[in-house]
């Protein structure tokens, strides 16, 4: 019984998160990354949103064992264009092998 309730609750939460935002949506695209050394990496990405909206994105660098070795959150403010390009420098705990955006979400006004 408790398992069924947990499954229903999880499905409801997933459906709520999948619903489009009434203000609009935000999407992202990884463009590239570079690993300078064991303590620094850069991630290039694009964010598409309504130009007047602000969004926040979580960007991460992963090791060869898929562990997060660097993570940074960045705010993307209003702009003139719907799609904007960004480069984020991230400090890492150890050598990364890949980097990209984990998630982006719209910020409340």
C-alpha positions as CSV (number, residue, x, y, z in Angstrom):
1,X,0.0,0.0,0.0
2,X,2.8,2.5,0.9
3,X,4.6,1.5,-2.2
4,X,1.6,2.3,-4.4
5,X,1.2,5.7,-2.7
6,X,4.8,6.5,-3.3
7,X,4.6,5.6,-6.9
8,X,1.4,7.8,-7.4
9,X,3.1,10.7,-5.6
10,X,6.2,10.3,-7.7
11,X,4.1,10.2,-10.9
12,X,2.2,13.3,-9.8
13,X,5.4,15.2,-9.1
14,X,6.9,14.2,-12.5
15,X,3.7,15.4,-14.3
16,X,3.8,18.7,-12.4
17,X,7.4,19.3,-13.4
18,X,6.7,18.4,-17.0
19,X,4.0,21.0,-17.3
20,X,5.1,24.1,-19.3
21,X,5.7,27.2,-17.3
22,X,3.0,29.8,-17.9
23,X,5.7,32.5,-18.3
24,X,7.6,30.5,-20.9
25,X,10.3,27.9,-21.1
26,X,14.1,27.7,-20.9
27,X,16.3,25.3,-22.8
28,X,20.0,24.9,-23.1
29,X,22.5,23.3,-25.5
30,X,26.1,22.3,-24.7
31,X,28.5,23.7,-27.2
32,X,31.9,22.6,-25.9
33,X,34.3,22.4,-23.1
34,X,38.0,22.6,-22.4
35,X,40.0,21.1,-19.5
36,X,42.9,23.4,-18.7
37,X,44.4,21.2,-15.9
38,X,43.3,19.3,-12.8
39,X,42.0,22.5,-11.2
40,X,40.3,24.4,-14.1
41,X,37.8,23.8,-16.8
42,X,35.6,25.9,-19.1
43,X,32.1,25.0,-20.4
44,X,30.5,26.7,-23.4
45,X,26.8,26.6,-23.8
46,X,23.7,28.3,-25.2
47,X,20.5,29.3,-23.3
48,X,17.2,30.0,-25.1
49,X,14.5,31.8,-23.2
50,X,12.1,34.7,-23.5
51,X,14.5,37.7,-23.7
52,X,12.9,39.5,-20.7
53,X,13.1,36.4,-18.4
54,X,16.0,35.5,-16.1
55,X,17.2,31.9,-15.7
56,X,19.7,30.1,-13.6
57,X,21.8,27.2,-14.9
58,X,23.8,24.5,-13.0
59,X,27.0,23.6,-14.9
60,X,29.2,20.7,-14.0
61,X,32.5,19.0,-14.9
62,X,32.7,15.2,-14.6
63,X,35.7,12.9,-14.1
64,X,36.3,9.7,-16.1
65,X,34.2,7.8,-13.4
66,X,31.3,10.2,-13.9
67,X,31.9,11.9,-10.5
68,X,31.2,15.6,-10.3
69,X,34.6,17.3,-9.8
70,X,33.4,20.9,-10.4
71,X,30.0,22.6,-10.2
72,X,28.9,26.2,-10.6
73,X,25.5,28.0,-10.8
74,X,25.2,31.0,-13.0
75,X,22.3,33.5,-13.5
76,X,21.4,34.5,-17.1
77,X,19.6,37.8,-17.0
78,X,17.4,39.6,-19.5
79,X,18.9,40.1,-23.0
80,X,18.1,41.4,-26.4
81,X,18.2,38.0,-28.0
82,X,16.3,34.8,-27.2
83,X,19.4,32.6,-27.5
84,X,22.6,33.7,-25.9
85,X,26.0,32.1,-25.7
86,X,28.0,31.7,-22.5
87,X,31.4,30.5,-21.3
88,X,31.8,29.5,-17.7
89,X,35.1,28.9,-16.0
90,X,34.8,26.3,-13.2
91,X,37.3,25.3,-10.5
92,X,37.7,21.5,-10.2
93,X,38.8,19.2,-7.4
94,X,40.5,16.8,-9.8
95,X,41.0,16.3,-13.5
96,X,37.7,16.5,-15.4
97,X,37.1,14.8,-18.8
98,X,33.8,16.4,-19.8
99,X,31.6,19.4,-18.9
100,X,28.1,20.6,-19.6
101,X,24.9,22.1,-18.3
102,X,23.1,19.8,-15.9
103,X,19.9,21.9,-15.7
104,X,18.4,25.4,-16.3
105,X,15.3,26.9,-14.8
106,X,13.4,30.2,-14.9
107,X,13.7,32.6,-11.9
108,X,10.8,34.3,-10.3
109,X,10.6,38.0,-10.9
